[in-house]
Amino acid sequence: TIRVSPMAGLGVPAVGDASPLLYNWTISDGINLSDPAVAVTGRNRPELVIAANSLHAGESYTVTLTVTSSGTLLSSSASLSFGVISALYPGTIRVSPMAGLGVPAVGDASPLLYNWTISDGINLSDPAVAVTGRNRPELVIAANSLHAGESYTVTLTVTSSGTLLSSSASLSFGVISALYPGTIRVSPMAGRSMSTTFNVSMLGWSTTLDRSPLQYKLFYAQSLFGRTGQQNPLSPNSLFSNFNVLLPSMTSEGDTKLVIIGVVTDAWGVTS
């Protein structure tokens, strides 16, 4: 609301005049003060209260109070001009990257101040948690700072350093847990490349029911002197964890080994 009190020195009755005073408020720009949804206190009281959203952001107005003696009909008036500034335009929050909130008010070129908060007592003032800090437009939270299976709400408040007007937006999200890892078994333990059929089983991976079904896929890579090279597909995606494959030939250079990698993906796209 906007609250306007009588101007200093206005409405003092004439000497010896004890008649009641009559008050009348007017305002520029065609605003209807006779409408109780606009003038909460009415237009005929010493104080004028204008309801929120009744005036237009970015506009200037002049209010005038006329005070009349009901006895002598003498009157006195005074006016006050003021402007209505707009609030910040709220934006959105994206989990990664976080951006988009805090467009300044029209005509306000003051620097913006950013402040992130998060539920559940997570300390964003700790640089080991909030990698980017809590006072930048983007928030990056370090891995393992949030707990799997928990839900969080992040809030970004943007304040104009000039007008001190602020705007906030929040986003709630959940942190899902990793898949419970299993093992890979290969049989037989010896054979010839491109000739022996090897049975590869991926055993023991599990997840909650709402993240099923799991998909399984095999990759291979050559390891030379302990350094593993590029991964190459060995099988297509499958709902089954058992594969019969032919293993490719390897270079005979130095201490070369063939590494088999099993990748499991759940219904939410989480891999292990």
Steps between C-alpha positions, in 0.01 A plus 500: 500500500588867473429705808477881470451711813381865504765749400648713778297809581203400287144512624540713811159666553463875510541666838181458701361240255429171677300354212579146385746473213414336171773311313517417132783320320556511125773343287623552146485259207134404541541272801157457661534567872127443545563131439565330839716242321734790411474739797492260794421779748264684267564846360343704783723425796812680624720210389501336157602136447519377140486126441793313349496464119254792464774724362718421201872432531715761331232772519492825699196624691388811688266468799313802631326534834241775538382580854181705542341645813140389510413822679674775304550294180852633490736244346868431460679260266843349463646254252775241494657340193667160506605219268429127513803281433471148369614183673769277355373269230524145637682244290567130528751266659671218315684240702809507280584765409295725724410820321223726379374676813543863586413717203511854646201727526433726202742791509705349783859448392630430850716190553310192610578310817453122499446269795440123487348299782419131523289291733616230740783694663748476211765771550537689173754733665745207499702511173537124522121478458410795274784499249390832347407659833149604601508854357528446127228452234604137457515241776715187472482253790790261542452127454413308817382818679136391474361174631361230272129439545436850643300791356620859506367846418738767369397866503666787317427853624608788277510852644557831324780681680337828403132458588549205740202333332539125487352201324532129577437169330535145629546155354458166675682188384604157621839331510490142380743237619749316286439143393628234735802362311546137416769289337599359160581133445658355187502136395716328381804669655714428189432488127588642161394839365235500226461123549402413858151600615526655844204519735497832688256536792425826682379402846378681807394842366180617665280804547154598625192384310415847368834510315460166324560347255877503486685490168837331459778564250860381458803697383863400448824695504868418466725568796868561422744538788209564736338773288152417367418624153174593330190299587329321212156333500509123541122444518174691440278619785311209651245434774690178569824493699651199322702531176675259263772691315810459288792703632703703247868447436753728667834644411792296626698810593637496856282420802160516324179386666135495394266674748127423501273773639138441596262801507157484662239773444173539690169644377606850611823491298730448801798281406741288696 
